[in-house]
């Protein structure tokens, strides 16, 4: 299965919320794609990106709480990010890590 290309993180969250067809692995991979989409937006600092990623992580977990891979993958993803990186390097790391 191919993960759809959607550049709007809110649309991706809505897709996850409404998807009753796919399983937890597909949905959790879509959640990671949401993180890439978020990081691609305009931010003034790495700290701002991290705060936004954490906020969306909480929202995504609440969206499908019964799907254990979502919190597992998102928590692992966040733990691998280096908050000390410059903004551009951090965005690159998000794409590589997700």
Secondary structure, DSSP 4 states (H G I P E B T S, - for coil): -PPP----HHHHHHHHHH--SS-HHHHHHHHHHHHHHHHTS--S-HHHHHHHHHHHHHHHHHHTTT-HHHHHHHHHHHHT--TTS-HHHHHHHHHHH-
